[in-house]
Amino acid sequence: MKVCYNLENAMRGDILDSAEKIKELRERTGLKRKEFSEHIGIPLRTVEDWEAGRRTPPDYIPRLIEYQLKYEELVKKGNKDGREE
């Protein structure tokens, strides 16, 4: 019983970590959930469920979203730097 309980807690911790990561990424963009979901191409309900911890995204999804946002930030910065010269 204790092993099941610990496994359940560990799984719940993974869900919360993913939920917090998705929410952190969204908040970093300053977008509302609907805008964020449209921007990354994932249904609004899915993003809501991830943030609430009702569903867990595959492990690669938070990393992929973070990569996309960093890439967009670099492109935006590159465009600004190019205009200032």
VMD Tcl script that builds the backbone (N, CA, C; Angstrom):
set m [mol new atoms 255]
animate dup $m
set s [atomselect $m all]
$s set {name element resname resid chain x y z} {
  {N N MET 1 A 0.823 -1.193 0.000}
  {CA C MET 1 A 0.000 0.000 0.000}
  {C C MET 1 A 0.867 1.257 0.000}
  {N N LYS 2 A 1.909 1.264 0.819}
  {CA C LYS 2 A 2.750 2.443 0.921}
  {C C LYS 2 A 3.456 2.713 -0.411}
  {N N VAL 3 A 3.882 1.656 -1.113}
  {CA C VAL 3 A 4.537 1.813 -2.406}
  {C C VAL 3 A 3.581 2.463 -3.388}
  {N N CYS 4 A 2.352 2.039 -3.424}
  {CA C CYS 4 A 1.354 2.638 -4.311}
  {C C CYS 4 A 1.135 4.101 -3.963}
  {N N TYR 5 A 1.077 4.390 -2.695}
  {CA C TYR 5 A 0.875 5.763 -2.254}
  {C C TYR 5 A 2.036 6.644 -2.704}
  {N N ASN 6 A 3.279 6.155 -2.526}
  {CA C ASN 6 A 4.450 6.921 -2.933}
  {C C ASN 6 A 4.499 7.103 -4.446}
  {N N LEU 7 A 4.153 6.070 -5.176}
  {CA C LEU 7 A 4.113 6.155 -6.635}
  {C C LEU 7 A 3.059 7.170 -7.071}
  {N N GLU 8 A 1.911 7.124 -6.410}
  {CA C GLU 8 A 0.844 8.075 -6.725}
  {C C GLU 8 A 1.301 9.505 -6.453}
  {N N ASN 9 A 1.977 9.723 -5.331}
  {CA C ASN 9 A 2.493 11.061 -5.013}
  {C C ASN 9 A 3.533 11.508 -6.027}
  {N N ALA 10 A 4.396 10.591 -6.447}
  {CA C ALA 10 A 5.419 10.927 -7.435}
  {C C ALA 10 A 4.777 11.313 -8.756}
  {N N MET 11 A 3.756 10.560 -9.155}
  {CA C MET 11 A 3.061 10.876 -10.403}
  {C C MET 11 A 2.362 12.226 -10.287}
  {N N ARG 12 A 1.770 12.489 -9.142}
  {CA C ARG 12 A 1.087 13.769 -8.924}
  {C C ARG 12 A 2.096 14.910 -8.982}
  {N N GLY 13 A 3.287 14.680 -8.442}
  {CA C GLY 13 A 4.345 15.687 -8.494}
  {C C GLY 13 A 4.744 15.997 -9.926}
  {N N ASP 14 A 4.825 14.975 -10.788}
  {CA C ASP 14 A 5.146 15.187 -12.199}
  {C C ASP 14 A 4.062 16.004 -12.883}
  {N N ILE 15 A 2.813 15.711 -12.540}
  {CA C ILE 15 A 1.696 16.457 -13.119}
  {C C ILE 15 A 1.788 17.922 -12.721}
  {N N LEU 16 A 2.046 18.174 -11.443}
  {CA C LEU 16 A 2.147 19.554 -10.976}
  {C C LEU 16 A 3.344 20.260 -11.592}
  {N N ASP 17 A 4.462 19.562 -11.750}
  {CA C ASP 17 A 5.625 20.170 -12.387}
  {C C ASP 17 A 5.296 20.584 -13.812}
  {N N SER 18 A 4.635 19.720 -14.554}
  {CA C SER 18 A 4.252 20.041 -15.928}
  {C C SER 18 A 3.255 21.192 -15.958}
  {N N ALA 19 A 2.296 21.148 -15.047}
  {CA C ALA 19 A 1.282 22.207 -14.983}
  {C C ALA 19 A 1.943 23.547 -14.688}
  {N N GLU 20 A 2.851 23.560 -13.730}
  {CA C GLU 20 A 3.531 24.801 -13.371}
  {C C GLU 20 A 4.400 25.305 -14.516}
  {N N LYS 21 A 5.053 24.394 -15.226}
  {CA C LYS 21 A 5.925 24.780 -16.336}
  {C C LYS 21 A 5.108 25.408 -17.465}
  {N N ILE 22 A 3.990 24.789 -17.820}
  {CA C ILE 22 A 3.130 25.329 -18.886}
  {C C ILE 22 A 2.626 26.709 -18.474}
  {N N LYS 23 A 2.159 26.833 -17.244}
  {CA C LYS 23 A 1.641 28.122 -16.768}
  {C C LYS 23 A 2.753 29.175 -16.754}
  {N N GLU 24 A 3.948 28.798 -16.314}
  {CA C GLU 24 A 5.081 29.719 -16.285}
  {C C GLU 24 A 5.421 30.215 -17.693}
  {N N LEU 25 A 5.430 29.302 -18.649}
  {CA C LEU 25 A 5.728 29.681 -20.031}
  {C C LEU 25 A 4.677 30.645 -20.573}
  {N N ARG 26 A 3.417 30.350 -20.281}
  {CA C ARG 26 A 2.345 31.233 -20.751}
  {C C ARG 26 A 2.455 32.609 -20.114}
  {N N GLU 27 A 2.667 32.634 -18.805}
  {CA C GLU 27 A 2.757 33.918 -18.111}
  {C C GLU 27 A 3.949 34.732 -18.591}
  {N N ARG 28 A 5.029 34.052 -18.944}
  {CA C ARG 28 A 6.207 34.742 -19.455}
  {C C ARG 28 A 5.896 35.487 -20.760}
  {N N THR 29 A 4.960 34.952 -21.542}
  {CA C THR 29 A 4.601 35.604 -22.802}
  {C C THR 29 A 3.663 36.787 -22.586}
  {N N GLY 30 A 2.964 36.789 -21.446}
  {CA C GLY 30 A 1.989 37.836 -21.180}
  {C C GLY 30 A 0.669 37.619 -21.899}
  {N N LEU 31 A 0.503 36.424 -22.466}
  {CA C LEU 31 A -0.724 36.111 -23.198}
  {C C LEU 31 A -1.756 35.463 -22.289}
  {N N LYS 32 A -3.012 35.674 -22.622}
  {CA C LYS 32 A -4.110 34.965 -21.951}
  {C C LYS 32 A -4.095 33.523 -22.456}
  {N N ARG 33 A -4.812 32.634 -21.750}
  {CA C ARG 33 A -4.813 31.223 -22.146}
  {C C ARG 33 A -5.239 31.030 -23.601}
  {N N LYS 34 A -6.303 31.696 -23.996}
  {CA C LYS 34 A -6.802 31.516 -25.366}
  {C C LYS 34 A -5.768 31.989 -26.382}
  {N N GLU 35 A -5.170 33.145 -26.154}
  {CA C GLU 35 A -4.149 33.670 -27.067}
  {C C GLU 35 A -2.946 32.734 -27.124}
  {N N PHE 36 A -2.542 32.241 -25.947}
  {CA C PHE 36 A -1.399 31.333 -25.864}
  {C C PHE 36 A -1.680 30.040 -26.618}
  {N N SER 37 A -2.861 29.484 -26.421}
  {CA C SER 37 A -3.200 28.225 -27.082}
  {C C SER 37 A -3.212 28.399 -28.603}
  {N N GLU 38 A -3.737 29.514 -29.068}
  {CA C GLU 38 A -3.732 29.778 -30.507}
  {C C GLU 38 A -2.309 29.970 -31.018}
  {N N HIS 39 A -1.489 30.653 -30.246}
  {CA C HIS 39 A -0.106 30.929 -30.642}
  {C C HIS 39 A 0.703 29.642 -30.799}
  {N N ILE 40 A 0.519 28.703 -29.868}
  {CA C ILE 40 A 1.294 27.467 -29.925}
  {C C ILE 40 A 0.580 26.349 -30.683}
  {N N GLY 41 A -0.668 26.591 -31.081}
  {CA C GLY 41 A -1.393 25.614 -31.891}
  {C C GLY 41 A -1.921 24.414 -31.120}
  {N N ILE 42 A -2.277 24.645 -29.869}
  {CA C ILE 42 A -2.833 23.578 -29.022}
  {C C ILE 42 A -4.213 24.036 -28.551}
  {N N PRO 43 A -5.218 23.161 -28.584}
  {CA C PRO 43 A -6.567 23.564 -28.177}
  {C C PRO 43 A -6.606 24.189 -26.780}
  {N N LEU 44 A -7.447 25.194 -26.626}
  {CA C LEU 44 A -7.598 25.907 -25.365}
  {C C LEU 44 A -7.896 24.955 -24.218}
  {N N ARG 45 A -8.823 24.037 -24.409}
  {CA C ARG 45 A -9.207 23.104 -23.339}
  {C C ARG 45 A -8.008 22.288 -22.867}
  {N N THR 46 A -7.151 21.908 -23.799}
  {CA C THR 46 A -5.960 21.133 -23.446}
  {C C THR 46 A -5.022 21.956 -22.574}
  {N N VAL 47 A -4.785 23.205 -22.953}
  {CA C VAL 47 A -3.924 24.089 -22.162}
  {C C VAL 47 A -4.524 24.286 -20.770}
  {N N GLU 48 A -5.832 24.500 -20.715}
  {CA C GLU 48 A -6.503 24.666 -19.416}
  {C C GLU 48 A -6.329 23.418 -18.548}
  {N N ASP 49 A -6.522 22.247 -19.153}
  {CA C ASP 49 A -6.382 20.993 -18.410}
  {C C ASP 49 A -4.950 20.787 -17.937}
  {N N TRP 50 A -3.972 21.136 -18.762}
  {CA C TRP 50 A -2.576 21.020 -18.355}
  {C C TRP 50 A -2.283 21.915 -17.166}
  {N N GLU 51 A -2.705 23.166 -17.256}
  {CA C GLU 51 A -2.431 24.116 -16.183}
  {C C GLU 51 A -3.127 23.725 -14.880}
  {N N ALA 52 A -4.289 23.130 -14.981}
  {CA C ALA 52 A -5.040 22.713 -13.795}
  {C C ALA 52 A -4.543 21.378 -13.248}
  {N N GLY 53 A -3.682 20.692 -13.984}
  {CA C GLY 53 A -3.178 19.402 -13.543}
  {C C GLY 53 A -4.137 18.261 -13.790}
  {N N ARG 54 A -5.180 18.496 -14.583}
  {CA C ARG 54 A -6.139 17.422 -14.884}
  {C C ARG 54 A -5.584 16.460 -15.934}
  {N N ARG 55 A -4.694 16.968 -16.768}
  {CA C ARG 55 A -4.040 16.151 -17.787}
  {C C ARG 55 A -2.560 16.496 -17.770}
  {N N THR 56 A -1.750 15.584 -18.248}
  {CA C THR 56 A -0.311 15.796 -18.285}
  {C C THR 56 A 0.163 15.776 -19.730}
  {N N PRO 57 A 0.875 16.817 -20.136}
  {CA C PRO 57 A 1.405 16.798 -21.504}
  {C C PRO 57 A 2.560 15.804 -21.610}
  {N N PRO 58 A 2.812 15.285 -22.795}
  {CA C PRO 58 A 4.011 14.457 -22.962}
  {C C PRO 58 A 5.237 15.275 -22.536}
  {N N ASP 59 A 6.266 14.589 -22.074}
  {CA C ASP 59 A 7.451 15.262 -21.541}
  {C C ASP 59 A 8.062 16.278 -22.496}
  {N N TYR 60 A 7.989 16.009 -23.783}
  {CA C TYR 60 A 8.644 16.894 -24.740}
  {C C TYR 60 A 7.882 18.199 -24.988}
  {N N ILE 61 A 6.610 18.250 -24.656}
  {CA C ILE 61 A 5.797 19.424 -24.979}
  {C C ILE 61 A 6.261 20.693 -24.266}
  {N N PRO 62 A 6.449 20.699 -22.939}
  {CA C PRO 62 A 6.937 21.933 -22.316}
  {C C PRO 62 A 8.291 22.382 -22.887}
  {N N ARG 63 A 9.168 21.406 -23.158}
  {CA C ARG 63 A 10.479 21.758 -23.742}
  {C C ARG 63 A 10.316 22.335 -25.138}
  {N N LEU 64 A 9.420 21.773 -25.923}
  {CA C LEU 64 A 9.192 22.249 -27.282}
  {C C LEU 64 A 8.593 23.660 -27.281}
  {N N ILE 65 A 7.647 23.908 -26.396}
  {CA C ILE 65 A 7.052 25.242 -26.282}
  {C C ILE 65 A 8.115 26.243 -25.852}
  {N N GLU 66 A 8.931 25.859 -24.884}
  {CA C GLU 66 A 9.992 26.752 -24.410}
  {C C GLU 66 A 10.972 27.066 -25.545}
  {N N TYR 67 A 11.321 26.063 -26.318}
  {CA C TYR 67 A 12.208 26.257 -27.471}
  {C C TYR 67 A 11.577 27.221 -28.480}
  {N N GLN 68 A 10.301 27.030 -28.778}
  {CA C GLN 68 A 9.601 27.902 -29.716}
  {C C GLN 68 A 9.628 29.347 -29.233}
  {N N LEU 69 A 9.340 29.562 -27.959}
  {CA C LEU 69 A 9.303 30.915 -27.408}
  {C C LEU 69 A 10.687 31.562 -27.408}
  {N N LYS 70 A 11.719 30.779 -27.089}
  {CA C LYS 70 A 13.088 31.308 -27.126}
  {C C LYS 70 A 13.486 31.668 -28.550}
  {N N TYR 71 A 13.140 30.818 -29.495}
  {CA C TYR 71 A 13.440 31.074 -30.894}
  {C C TYR 71 A 12.775 32.366 -31.361}
  {N N GLU 72 A 11.498 32.520 -31.036}
  {CA C GLU 72 A 10.771 33.733 -31.424}
  {C C GLU 72 A 11.392 34.976 -30.793}
  {N N GLU 73 A 11.844 34.843 -29.541}
  {CA C GLU 73 A 12.486 35.958 -28.849}
  {C C GLU 73 A 13.795 36.337 -29.545}
  {N N LEU 74 A 14.583 35.334 -29.939}
  {CA C LEU 74 A 15.847 35.594 -30.629}
  {C C LEU 74 A 15.621 36.240 -31.992}
  {N N VAL 75 A 14.622 35.767 -32.721}
  {CA C VAL 75 A 14.301 36.339 -34.029}
  {C C VAL 75 A 13.872 37.788 -33.864}
  {N N LYS 76 A 13.022 38.031 -32.872}
  {CA C LYS 76 A 12.551 39.392 -32.607}
  {C C LYS 76 A 13.728 40.304 -32.248}
  {N N LYS 77 A 14.613 39.804 -31.392}
  {CA C LYS 77 A 15.789 40.578 -30.993}
  {C C LYS 77 A 16.700 40.827 -32.193}
  {N N GLY 78 A 16.878 39.823 -33.030}
  {CA C GLY 78 A 17.691 39.951 -34.224}
  {C C GLY 78 A 17.129 41.001 -35.179}
  {N N ASN 79 A 15.816 41.035 -35.307}
  {CA C ASN 79 A 15.175 42.036 -36.173}
  {C C ASN 79 A 15.371 43.445 -35.621}
  {N N LYS 80 A 15.280 43.592 -34.309}
  {CA C LYS 80 A 15.481 44.912 -33.688}
  {C C LYS 80 A 16.918 45.373 -33.900}
  {N N ASP 81 A 17.878 44.461 -33.677}
  {CA C ASP 81 A 19.294 44.802 -33.828}
  {C C ASP 81 A 19.608 45.194 -35.271}
  {N N GLY 82 A 19.009 44.514 -36.212}
  {CA C GLY 82 A 19.245 44.813 -37.623}
  {C C GLY 82 A 18.710 46.175 -38.041}
  {N N ARG 83 A 17.627 46.608 -37.440}
  {CA C ARG 83 A 17.007 47.908 -37.780}
  {C C ARG 83 A 17.769 49.073 -37.192}
  {N N GLU 84 A 18.438 48.848 -36.065}
  {CA C GLU 84 A 19.099 49.952 -35.371}
  {C C GLU 84 A 20.385 50.382 -36.051}
  {N N GLU 85 A 20.959 49.544 -36.888}
  {CA C GLU 85 A 22.234 49.900 -37.528}
  {C C GLU 85 A 22.065 50.930 -38.589}
}
mol reanalyze $m
mol bondsrecalc $m
mol representation Tube
mol addrep $m
